[in-house]
Amino acid sequence: MARPQPWQLTRDAFSRLLAALSPDAEVAGGRYEELRRALLRFFEWRGAWDPEARTDETLDRVARKIEQGETVLDPVAYARAVGRRVLLEDAKRSRRRTVELMDHHAPRAVDPPSPDADACSACLDRCLAGLPASSRELIVRYYDNAEGRTIDIRSRLASEMGIPQGALRNRAQRIRDRLEECVRACLRAGKHEPHPGR
């Protein structure tokens, strides 16, 4: 079941999104379809629950920010950033992400127990706590505030670290990949008791 959406995509918001992709309507339509396919592949590859819904949610968020007057210089890069945020939110809240978090290669017993939200959340907390402080701070700040001024935040973070934004993006992705693997291993091992001191 998809999470409730308090905001519905309007014709005007959709038109503004297309205009941000290109002033030429035909080109904009093509770019929109390319972006949608790319997001769908991203969510499918990551094992997200209901990739189509996650893709629509991502594009709706981008359209809403543009409609609200957010300056979005690169809608494609912005949409990818929002998509990563949507995926991270799903992981943290453990909203029916069994497919991604279970080991696909292990033989399944009849009616295997699925990790519940508390177990997934505890594993994520445990894995975050196990990261070096610098990596933990980077990943938390990198995925913070996708609903607001994400581009500005990441630009400032890259500047503080003295690295290009592309390098920052790569570092964040590597940390995120480690976190996902850690959460999977934690769930498989049943080590989802609260981390000491947390």
N, C-alpha and C positions, 0 to 999 in steps of 0.2 A: 504494500500500500504506500503510495507516494505521500510525502509530507504535505500538509495543507499549505496552500498558497494564498496569502492574504491579498496579493496583488495579481491582477490578471493582465496579460499582454493585450494592449489596445492597438487598433489600426495605426494610430498616430505614433505610438512608441515603436512599432515595427517599422514604420516608414522612416523614422529617425535613425534606427539602427542600419537600415539599408543605405540611407544617405551617408552615414558615417563610413560605410564600407566603400562606397564610390558614388560620385554625383551622377554617373551614368546608370540608369535603372537596370539595364540588361547586365552590365558588368557587376553591379551590386548583387543582383539575384544569383549570379554564378558564384560570386565570392561567398555569399551566405550559405549556399549549398555545400561548397567546399569546406567551409568552417564547420558546418553542422556534421558533415561526415567525419572530419578530423576529430571533433569532440566525441562523437559516438565511438570511434575506434579507440580513443584514449580511455573512455570509461569501460568499454568491453575488455580491453587488454588488462586493465587494472582489476577486473572482476567486480566492478561496482554493481550494486543491486539496481536493477532496472535502468540500464544505460540510456535508454531513450528518455526516460523521465529526468535523469541527471543532466542530459544534454539540453533538454528543453528548459530546465531550471536555470542552467548556466546562461543560456541565451536570453532568457527572461530577465535575469539579474542585470546583464549588460544593457539590454534595452531600457530597463527601468532607470539605470544610472544616467544613461544618455538623455532620456526624457526629463529627468530631474535637473539637467544642466551640468552634469559631470563632464569635465573636459577629458575626452578619451582620444588621444593622439593616434594610437594604434589599436583599433578595435579587435584585431585578431590576437595580438599579444595579450590584451586585456582579458579577452574571453578565455584564453588558455590559463591565465592566472586565476580567474574566477573558477574555472573548472577544477584546478588543483585544490582550491579552497573548498569547493563542494565535496570533493573526494576526502579531504582531510576531516571535514566536519562529519561526514558519514563514518569515518573510522573512529573518531573520538566519541561520537554518540552511539556508535555501534548499531546503526539503524539497519537491521536485517542485512548484514554484510557477510553472512555465513559462507557464501561461495568463495569470496576472496580470502577469508581468514582460515578456512579449513584446508587441510592438505589434500590436493586433488589426486595425489598418487596413492594415498593409503586406501586399502580395501575398506569398504564401508559395511558395517554391521547393519542388521535390520533396525530401522528407526534409530539412527545414532543421535545422541544428544547434541544439540546445537549450542554453541556458546551464547550465553545470554548477554544482555547489554552490560550488566555489572561486571561480568567476567572480562569482556572485551575492554571496557573502560579501565578496569584494574590492570590488565596487561599493558595497555597503552601508557598508563601512569608509570608502571614499573619500568617499561622500556625507556620512557622519557627520562626517568630518574637515573637510569644507567648510562645515559649519554654524558660525555664531557660537558662541563658547564657552558663552554663556548658554543658547542654544537646545539645544545638545548636552547640557548638564547637565540641562536641564529634561526632555527626552525620555527620557534614560536613567533618571533618577530616577522619572519618572512611570510608566514601564512596569516598574520594578524590583519584584521580590518579590510578584507576583500570587499565588504559592503561600502567602505569609505574610499579613502585616497590611497589605494594600494600602490599605485605607480610611484607616488611621491615617497611613500614609506620605504619601498625597496630601493629607490634611487638614493635616499639618504643612508640606508644601511650599507649599500655598496660603497658610497663615498666614505663612510666611517671606517670601513674595512680596507679602503684603498684598492679596490678591485673593480673591474668592469662588471656591469649588470649581468652579462652572459656568464661570467665566472661565478657570480653569486647564485644565479639560477642553477648552475651545475652542482654547486656545493649543496644547495638546499635539496636538490633531487637525490643526490647520493645519501644524504642523511635520512630523507624520507623513505628511500628504498630499504635502508638498514632498519628503520623503525617498523616497516611493514613485515619484514622477515622476522624481527624480534617478536612482534605480536603473534604471528603465526606459530612460532616455536613455543611461545609462552602458553598459548591455548592448547597446542598439542600435548604439552607436558603437564597441563593442569596447574601451572604455577601462577594462578591469578589471585593469590592472596595479596592484600594491600602491601605495597613496598614499605619496609621499615622506615619509620620517620615521616611517612606521608599520610 
